[in-house]
Amino acid sequence: MSTLDIDAVASFLRAAELKSFTRAAEALGTTQSLVSTRVKRLEDGLGRLLLQRHPRLVRLTAEGERFLPAAQDLMAAHGKALLAFTATTERIAVGISEQAVGAEVPAVLARLSAHDPGIVINLRIESSRALEEAFERGEIDVAIVRRIGPGRTGEVLRDDAFGWFAAGSLVWQPDAPVPLVSLVADCRLRAHGIDTLDRAGISWREAFIGGGMAAVAAAVQVGLGVSPLAARIAPAGTIDVGPDWGLPALGASQVVLRSNVATPRASAFVRELAAAFRG
């Protein structure tokens, strides 16, 4: 292959990052079949298999791992070249609930900002309730929140099951109140967990209240107590103790995207953001 097709390289990168041709297509604003075709054309040109295709997952091959850094450098240079004759930047105010993404917020935003260096992200990390209110007031352009029960309009990115997560070393004491680890007092999930315990007639006590998911995760991992969390963002090494402890089911919730951006550039950013959270 004498030259590399930029669109094909972009399709490869998105599929590798998002581990899905479908989500890559959403991020790129195209179709799954076109992404697959572009990647296949790139592989044929290089004479290398870059991605392993599985029914529900796409993974890098050893050759794909070797090609990935060079592909990232190429796309970064391509982005800079496109901006060479334009000094304009676009600002987007984004609000993300930590209960929607957990401790991965920095990694997600770093990947997104690398796709368009001209996008300036003004980030707010707050509770879902605060972000919904800020969006309604027009203070933020994009909000990603966790919604329990019905709510205002928005695009559902995924459904998440809840559980009662704790360190495997935490010993259950049937006659003692459940030690509760949660986010700040106005957290909807904290209120949902407490209401669920109260309705079941199960006593509980505050064991730890953290100002962020990193603090909550640390408290759970060292065995300070049990936390009501979406399984997707449960800290590494923790388990759902609900069934063994006889705790009531917490049900499920939705991660919802709300956006009022209008420009093509901002819309492309939102597509990338949605794809990162979906699935």
Contacts in CASP RR format, 6 or more apart in sequence:
PFRMAT RR
TARGET T0000
AUTHOR 0000-0000-0000
METHOD contacts of the structure
MODEL  1
MSTLDIDAVASFLRAAELKSFTRAAEALGTTQSLVSTRVKRLEDGLGRLL
LQRHPRLVRLTAEGERFLPAAQDLMAAHGKALLAFTATTERIAVGISEQA
VGAEVPAVLARLSAHDPGIVINLRIESSRALEEAFERGEIDVAIVRRIGP
GRTGEVLRDDAFGWFAAGSLVWQPDAPVPLVSLVADCRLRAHGIDTLDRA
GISWREAFIGGGMAAVAAAVQVGLGVSPLAARIAPAGTIDVGPDWGLPAL
GASQVVLRSNVATPRASAFVRELAAAFRG
1 45 0 8 1.000
1 46 0 8 1.000
1 47 0 8 1.000
4 42 0 8 1.000
4 74 0 8 1.000
5 38 0 8 1.000
5 41 0 8 1.000
5 42 0 8 1.000
6 74 0 8 1.000
6 75 0 8 1.000
6 78 0 8 1.000
7 38 0 8 1.000
8 38 0 8 1.000
8 39 0 8 1.000
8 41 0 8 1.000
8 42 0 8 1.000
9 42 0 8 1.000
9 71 0 8 1.000
9 74 0 8 1.000
9 75 0 8 1.000
10 28 0 8 1.000
10 75 0 8 1.000
11 24 0 8 1.000
11 28 0 8 1.000
11 34 0 8 1.000
11 35 0 8 1.000
11 38 0 8 1.000
11 39 0 8 1.000
11 42 0 8 1.000
12 38 0 8 1.000
12 39 0 8 1.000
12 42 0 8 1.000
12 50 0 8 1.000
12 51 0 8 1.000
12 67 0 8 1.000
12 71 0 8 1.000
13 68 0 8 1.000
13 71 0 8 1.000
13 72 0 8 1.000
13 75 0 8 1.000
14 23 0 8 1.000
14 24 0 8 1.000
14 27 0 8 1.000
14 28 0 8 1.000
14 35 0 8 1.000
14 275 0 8 1.000
15 21 0 8 1.000
15 24 0 8 1.000
15 35 0 8 1.000
15 39 0 8 1.000
15 51 0 8 1.000
15 58 0 8 1.000
16 50 0 8 1.000
16 51 0 8 1.000
16 58 0 8 1.000
16 60 0 8 1.000
16 64 0 8 1.000
16 68 0 8 1.000
17 24 0 8 1.000
17 111 0 8 1.000
18 24 0 8 1.000
18 27 0 8 1.000
18 275 0 8 1.000
18 276 0 8 1.000
19 57 0 8 1.000
19 58 0 8 1.000
19 59 0 8 1.000
20 57 0 8 1.000
20 58 0 8 1.000
20 279 0 8 1.000
21 32 0 8 1.000
21 35 0 8 1.000
21 36 0 8 1.000
21 39 0 8 1.000
21 58 0 8 1.000
22 32 0 8 1.000
23 275 0 8 1.000
23 278 0 8 1.000
23 279 0 8 1.000
24 32 0 8 1.000
24 35 0 8 1.000
24 275 0 8 1.000
25 31 0 8 1.000
25 32 0 8 1.000
25 34 0 8 1.000
25 35 0 8 1.000
26 271 0 8 1.000
26 274 0 8 1.000
26 275 0 8 1.000
26 278 0 8 1.000
27 271 0 8 1.000
27 272 0 8 1.000
27 274 0 8 1.000
27 275 0 8 1.000
27 276 0 8 1.000
28 35 0 8 1.000
28 271 0 8 1.000
29 268 0 8 1.000
29 271 0 8 1.000
39 50 0 8 1.000
39 51 0 8 1.000
42 50 0 8 1.000
43 49 0 8 1.000
43 50 0 8 1.000
43 51 0 8 1.000
46 67 0 8 1.000
48 61 0 8 1.000
48 63 0 8 1.000
48 64 0 8 1.000
48 67 0 8 1.000
49 61 0 8 1.000
49 63 0 8 1.000
49 64 0 8 1.000
50 60 0 8 1.000
50 61 0 8 1.000
50 63 0 8 1.000
50 64 0 8 1.000
50 67 0 8 1.000
51 58 0 8 1.000
51 59 0 8 1.000
51 60 0 8 1.000
51 61 0 8 1.000
51 64 0 8 1.000
52 58 0 8 1.000
52 59 0 8 1.000
52 60 0 8 1.000
52 61 0 8 1.000
60 68 0 8 1.000
72 114 0 8 1.000
75 115 0 8 1.000
76 114 0 8 1.000
79 116 0 8 1.000
79 117 0 8 1.000
80 117 0 8 1.000
83 117 0 8 1.000
83 118 0 8 1.000
88 118 0 8 1.000
89 118 0 8 1.000
89 119 0 8 1.000
89 120 0 8 1.000
90 118 0 8 1.000
90 119 0 8 1.000
90 120 0 8 1.000
90 263 0 8 1.000
90 265 0 8 1.000
90 266 0 8 1.000
91 119 0 8 1.000
91 120 0 8 1.000
91 121 0 8 1.000
91 122 0 8 1.000
92 119 0 8 1.000
92 120 0 8 1.000
92 121 0 8 1.000
92 122 0 8 1.000
92 141 0 8 1.000
92 142 0 8 1.000
92 261 0 8 1.000
92 266 0 8 1.000
92 269 0 8 1.000
93 122 0 8 1.000
93 124 0 8 1.000
93 139 0 8 1.000
93 140 0 8 1.000
93 141 0 8 1.000
93 142 0 8 1.000
94 109 0 8 1.000
94 121 0 8 1.000
94 122 0 8 1.000
94 123 0 8 1.000
94 124 0 8 1.000
94 140 0 8 1.000
94 141 0 8 1.000
94 142 0 8 1.000
94 143 0 8 1.000
94 144 0 8 1.000
94 273 0 8 1.000
95 123 0 8 1.000
95 124 0 8 1.000
95 125 0 8 1.000
95 126 0 8 1.000
95 131 0 8 1.000
95 134 0 8 1.000
95 140 0 8 1.000
95 142 0 8 1.000
95 143 0 8 1.000
95 144 0 8 1.000
96 105 0 8 1.000
96 123 0 8 1.000
96 124 0 8 1.000
96 125 0 8 1.000
96 131 0 8 1.000
96 143 0 8 1.000
96 144 0 8 1.000
97 125 0 8 1.000
97 126 0 8 1.000
97 127 0 8 1.000
97 128 0 8 1.000
97 131 0 8 1.000
97 144 0 8 1.000
97 145 0 8 1.000
97 146 0 8 1.000
98 105 0 8 1.000
98 125 0 8 1.000
98 183 0 8 1.000
98 212 0 8 1.000
98 213 0 8 1.000
99 127 0 8 1.000
99 128 0 8 1.000
99 146 0 8 1.000
99 183 0 8 1.000
99 187 0 8 1.000
99 188 0 8 1.000
99 189 0 8 1.000
99 213 0 8 1.000
99 229 0 8 1.000
99 230 0 8 1.000
99 233 0 8 1.000
100 128 0 8 1.000
100 144 0 8 1.000
100 145 0 8 1.000
100 146 0 8 1.000
100 233 0 8 1.000
100 255 0 8 1.000
100 277 0 8 1.000
101 108 0 8 1.000
101 144 0 8 1.000
101 233 0 8 1.000
101 277 0 8 1.000
102 213 0 8 1.000
102 217 0 8 1.000
102 233 0 8 1.000
103 213 0 8 1.000
103 214 0 8 1.000
103 217 0 8 1.000
103 233 0 8 1.000
104 233 0 8 1.000
105 123 0 8 1.000
105 125 0 8 1.000
108 273 0 8 1.000
108 276 0 8 1.000
108 277 0 8 1.000
109 121 0 8 1.000
109 123 0 8 1.000
111 276 0 8 1.000
112 119 0 8 1.000
112 121 0 8 1.000
112 269 0 8 1.000
112 272 0 8 1.000
112 273 0 8 1.000
112 276 0 8 1.000
113 119 0 8 1.000
113 121 0 8 1.000
115 269 0 8 1.000
115 272 0 8 1.000
116 265 0 8 1.000
116 268 0 8 1.000
116 269 0 8 1.000
119 265 0 8 1.000
119 266 0 8 1.000
119 269 0 8 1.000
124 131 0 8 1.000
124 134 0 8 1.000
124 140 0 8 1.000
126 134 0 8 1.000
127 183 0 8 1.000
127 184 0 8 1.000
127 186 0 8 1.000
127 187 0 8 1.000
127 188 0 8 1.000
128 145 0 8 1.000
128 146 0 8 1.000
128 147 0 8 1.000
128 188 0 8 1.000
129 186 0 8 1.000
129 188 0 8 1.000
130 186 0 8 1.000
131 140 0 8 1.000
131 143 0 8 1.000
131 144 0 8 1.000
131 145 0 8 1.000
132 143 0 8 1.000
132 145 0 8 1.000
132 152 0 8 1.000
132 258 0 8 1.000
134 140 0 8 1.000
134 143 0 8 1.000
135 143 0 8 1.000
135 258 0 8 1.000
135 260 0 8 1.000
136 152 0 8 1.000
138 260 0 8 1.000
141 259 0 8 1.000
141 260 0 8 1.000
141 261 0 8 1.000
141 266 0 8 1.000
142 257 0 8 1.000
142 258 0 8 1.000
142 259 0 8 1.000
142 260 0 8 1.000
142 261 0 8 1.000
142 270 0 8 1.000
142 273 0 8 1.000
143 257 0 8 1.000
143 258 0 8 1.000
143 259 0 8 1.000
144 157 0 8 1.000
144 255 0 8 1.000
144 256 0 8 1.000
144 257 0 8 1.000
144 258 0 8 1.000
144 273 0 8 1.000
144 277 0 8 1.000
145 255 0 8 1.000
145 256 0 8 1.000
145 258 0 8 1.000
146 160 0 8 1.000
146 188 0 8 1.000
146 189 0 8 1.000
146 230 0 8 1.000
146 253 0 8 1.000
146 254 0 8 1.000
146 255 0 8 1.000
146 256 0 8 1.000
147 253 0 8 1.000
147 254 0 8 1.000
147 255 0 8 1.000
147 256 0 8 1.000
148 188 0 8 1.000
148 189 0 8 1.000
148 192 0 8 1.000
148 253 0 8 1.000
149 253 0 8 1.000
149 254 0 8 1.000
152 258 0 8 1.000
153 258 0 8 1.000
154 256 0 8 1.000
154 257 0 8 1.000
154 258 0 8 1.000
155 256 0 8 1.000
155 257 0 8 1.000
155 258 0 8 1.000
155 259 0 8 1.000
155 274 0 8 1.000
156 254 0 8 1.000
156 255 0 8 1.000
156 256 0 8 1.000
157 254 0 8 1.000
157 255 0 8 1.000
157 256 0 8 1.000
157 257 0 8 1.000
157 274 0 8 1.000
157 277 0 8 1.000
157 278 0 8 1.000
157 279 0 8 1.000
158 232 0 8 1.000
158 254 0 8 1.000
158 255 0 8 1.000
158 277 0 8 1.000
158 278 0 8 1.000
158 279 0 8 1.000
159 252 0 8 1.000
159 253 0 8 1.000
159 254 0 8 1.000
159 255 0 8 1.000
160 230 0 8 1.000
160 231 0 8 1.000
160 232 0 8 1.000
160 252 0 8 1.000
160 253 0 8 1.000
160 254 0 8 1.000
160 255 0 8 1.000
161 230 0 8 1.000
161 231 0 8 1.000
161 251 0 8 1.000
161 252 0 8 1.000
162 189 0 8 1.000
162 228 0 8 1.000
162 229 0 8 1.000
162 230 0 8 1.000
162 231 0 8 1.000
162 249 0 8 1.000
162 250 0 8 1.000
162 251 0 8 1.000
162 252 0 8 1.000
162 253 0 8 1.000
163 228 0 8 1.000
163 229 0 8 1.000
163 230 0 8 1.000
163 231 0 8 1.000
163 234 0 8 1.000
163 240 0 8 1.000
163 242 0 8 1.000
163 250 0 8 1.000
164 226 0 8 1.000
164 227 0 8 1.000
164 228 0 8 1.000
164 240 0 8 1.000
164 241 0 8 1.000
164 242 0 8 1.000
164 245 0 8 1.000
164 247 0 8 1.000
164 250 0 8 1.000
165 220 0 8 1.000
165 226 0 8 1.000
165 227 0 8 1.000
165 228 0 8 1.000
165 229 0 8 1.000
165 231 0 8 1.000
165 234 0 8 1.000
165 235 0 8 1.000
165 238 0 8 1.000
165 239 0 8 1.000
165 240 0 8 1.000
165 241 0 8 1.000
166 220 0 8 1.000
166 223 0 8 1.000
166 225 0 8 1.000
166 226 0 8 1.000
166 227 0 8 1.000
166 238 0 8 1.000
166 239 0 8 1.000
166 241 0 8 1.000
167 220 0 8 1.000
167 221 0 8 1.000
167 222 0 8 1.000
167 223 0 8 1.000
167 225 0 8 1.000
167 237 0 8 1.000
167 238 0 8 1.000
167 239 0 8 1.000
168 237 0 8 1.000
168 238 0 8 1.000
168 239 0 8 1.000
168 241 0 8 1.000
169 223 0 8 1.000
170 223 0 8 1.000
170 225 0 8 1.000
170 226 0 8 1.000
170 241 0 8 1.000
172 241 0 8 1.000
172 244 0 8 1.000
172 245 0 8 1.000
177 203 0 8 1.000
177 204 0 8 1.000
177 205 0 8 1.000
178 197 0 8 1.000
178 202 0 8 1.000
178 203 0 8 1.000
178 204 0 8 1.000
178 205 0 8 1.000
178 226 0 8 1.000
178 245 0 8 1.000
178 247 0 8 1.000
179 204 0 8 1.000
179 205 0 8 1.000
179 207 0 8 1.000
179 224 0 8 1.000
179 225 0 8 1.000
179 226 0 8 1.000
180 194 0 8 1.000
180 197 0 8 1.000
180 204 0 8 1.000
180 205 0 8 1.000
180 206 0 8 1.000
180 207 0 8 1.000
180 208 0 8 1.000
180 225 0 8 1.000
180 226 0 8 1.000
180 227 0 8 1.000
181 207 0 8 1.000
181 208 0 8 1.000
181 209 0 8 1.000
181 210 0 8 1.000
181 216 0 8 1.000
181 219 0 8 1.000
181 220 0 8 1.000
181 224 0 8 1.000
181 225 0 8 1.000
181 226 0 8 1.000
181 227 0 8 1.000
182 189 0 8 1.000
182 190 0 8 1.000
182 206 0 8 1.000
182 208 0 8 1.000
182 209 0 8 1.000
182 210 0 8 1.000
182 216 0 8 1.000
182 227 0 8 1.000
182 228 0 8 1.000
183 189 0 8 1.000
183 190 0 8 1.000
183 209 0 8 1.000
183 210 0 8 1.000
183 211 0 8 1.000
183 212 0 8 1.000
183 213 0 8 1.000
183 216 0 8 1.000
184 190 0 8 1.000
184 209 0 8 1.000
184 210 0 8 1.000
184 211 0 8 1.000
184 212 0 8 1.000
185 209 0 8 1.000
189 228 0 8 1.000
189 229 0 8 1.000
189 253 0 8 1.000
190 228 0 8 1.000
192 228 0 8 1.000
192 250 0 8 1.000
193 228 0 8 1.000
193 250 0 8 1.000
194 204 0 8 1.000
196 228 0 8 1.000
196 248 0 8 1.000
196 249 0 8 1.000
196 250 0 8 1.000
197 203 0 8 1.000
197 204 0 8 1.000
197 247 0 8 1.000
197 248 0 8 1.000
199 248 0 8 1.000
200 247 0 8 1.000
200 248 0 8 1.000
202 247 0 8 1.000
202 248 0 8 1.000
207 219 0 8 1.000
207 224 0 8 1.000
207 225 0 8 1.000
208 215 0 8 1.000
208 216 0 8 1.000
208 219 0 8 1.000
208 224 0 8 1.000
208 225 0 8 1.000
210 216 0 8 1.000
210 219 0 8 1.000
213 233 0 8 1.000
216 227 0 8 1.000
216 229 0 8 1.000
217 235 0 8 1.000
218 235 0 8 1.000
219 225 0 8 1.000
219 227 0 8 1.000
220 226 0 8 1.000
220 227 0 8 1.000
220 229 0 8 1.000
220 235 0 8 1.000
220 238 0 8 1.000
221 235 0 8 1.000
221 236 0 8 1.000
221 237 0 8 1.000
221 238 0 8 1.000
226 241 0 8 1.000
226 242 0 8 1.000
226 245 0 8 1.000
226 247 0 8 1.000
228 250 0 8 1.000
230 253 0 8 1.000
231 240 0 8 1.000
234 240 0 8 1.000
241 247 0 8 1.000
255 277 0 8 1.000
257 270 0 8 1.000
257 273 0 8 1.000
257 274 0 8 1.000
257 277 0 8 1.000
259 270 0 8 1.000
261 267 0 8 1.000
261 269 0 8 1.000
261 270 0 8 1.000
END
